[in-house]
Amino acid sequence: MSITKINNCCGCIPLKSGIVIITLLWLIYGVYGTVVNARYISAYKKYIAAIIIHGFVALGAAFGLYILAFEDTFKMLIIYSKITLFITAVVIIDNLTAIISIVSYDSPKECAYQYGNYGGCDMLIVITIISILLSVYFSIIILVYARRRKSKEYVAATVDNHPHGQTREDTTSVP
């Protein structure tokens, strides 16, 4: 299936609703990551970078919610899609470091002690890989929606009396 043929998010959710859900998930991820890492800042200064990065994820997702609610234009959506690429990169790096950390433990018991018993550290690796794949898919969905919005805006600008845009007379008088 090509990117331009995607009509729904996850096969059953309309694109815009899916993007709102994705953005809310990323907002929760950013806020949660910021709060969890902030708990340890007094003991370990190494968490400062994680707090800043997760804070940027939360701000990017909040910006995305603003765009989707008030400025649903191609120009703003393309900016948001670039922000989602940053969010995806953060998720990938975060998950890859978790995988490397899990693999580096000498024994499964040591790993389970550090991460809690979530069905074993092997399961954590599977979860992080799924998280990476979902983040990439979510970025693609947002880019598809932005391109669809561009097509709608183009049609609205070129067709006389289109219900979603200006008429040709209106566009000639714009400075």
N, C-alpha and C positions, 0 to 999 in steps of 0.2 A: 504494500500500500504506500503510495507516495504521500508526501507531506501535504500536498494541496488537496488531497481527497479525505482528509480527516474532517469529519463533521461533528463528532461528539468527543468529549473527554471521557476516557475509560470505557468507551463503547456505548454509554447510555445517558450521559449527562450532557446537556447543551454546552457549547464551548464557553460562553460567558459565565454561566453558573459554575462550570468546572474551574475556570480561572479564579473566580472568587474563592472557591473552596481551597484551591492550591495556595493562593495568596494567604488565606487564613492559616493554613497549615504551616507555611513558612514563617508567618508572624509568630505563631506559637513556638516553633522551633527556635527562632531568634531570641524571644523573650526567655524561654526556658533555658537555653544555653547561657545567656547572660546571667540569669539568676543563679544557676547551678555553679558557674565558675566564680561568681562574685562571693559565694560563701567561703571560698578558700583563699581569697586575695590577701587576707591578713597573714596567713601562714606561708603562702607561696606566691612570689611575685610573677612566676611563670604563667599565671592565669590571666594576667592583664591583657595579653594579646588575644586570648580566646574571648574575653569579655568584649573587647573592642570589635572583633570580627563578628561575633554573634549580635552585638548591638547594631552593626551595619546591616546585617541580615534583617533584623527587626525593623529598622528604619526603611530599608528597601521594600519590605513587604507592606509597611504602612503607607508608603508612597504609592505602591501598586493599588492598594485599596482606594486611596484617594483618586487615582487615575480612573479606576473602574467605576467609581461612583459619580465623579463630577467632570472629568476631562477625557471622556472615552473617544479620543481621536487617534488617528494613525500616528501622528507625530509623537504624542505622549506615550502611546502603547509601544512604539519602537524603543523609546528611552527605557520604559519598564522592561521590555524584553532583554535589553542589555544588562539591566540590573539583575534580572533572573539568571543570566549567564554567570554573573558574579556569585549569586547565591548558590547556583549549581556547583561552581568551582569550590566554594567553601564546604558544601556538603560532601563533595568528592574527597577533598583533602582531609576533612574531619574523619570521614569513614575509612579512608586508606590508612591514616595514622592509627585508627583503632584496630584495623586488621593487622598492621605491622606490630602493634603492641601486643595483641593477642597471640600472634604467632611466635613472638620473641620469648614468651614465658617457657621456663624449663619443664614445667609439669602442668597437667590439666588442673590439679588441685590449687596450684598457685594462681592460675588464671581465674578459676572460679572464686577464689578468695577475693581477688581484686575487683572483679566485675559482678559479684553476686552470682547466685546459681540461676541463670536464665535458661536452663535446659542444656547447659554446657557452653563452652566457648565456641565450639563448632557452630552452634546455632546463632551466636552473635555474628560470626563471619557471614553466614547466609543472610541475616537481617541487614547487615551493612551493605552487602552487594545489592540486595533488593532496593535499599534506600538510594544507592547510587543510580540504579536503572530508573527508578521512579523520578528522581530529580531531573535526569536528562529528558525523560518523556515529558515532564511538566514544562520544561523550558521550550520544548518543541511545540507543545500545545499553545503556549502563550505567543510564540512567534507566528503560528498559523492564524491565531485570532487577530493579531496585528495586521497580517497580510490581507485577511478577509476584510478588515475594517478599511484598509487602503483601497481595496476594490470597490467597496460601497461608497466611499467618499469620492472616488473618481467618477463613478456612475452618477452620483448626486450632483457633481459639479458640471458634468457634460450634458445631462439630459434636461430639457426644458420642463419646468414645473414638476420636478421630481419631489415626492413628499419628504425626502430626507436631506434635501439640500437647496442651494440657491438656484435660481434660474440663470440662464445665460446673461440676461440683462443685468441681473444683480452682480454678477461677477465682473462685468466690464466697468462698473462704476466704483469698484473697490480700489482704493489707491495702492 
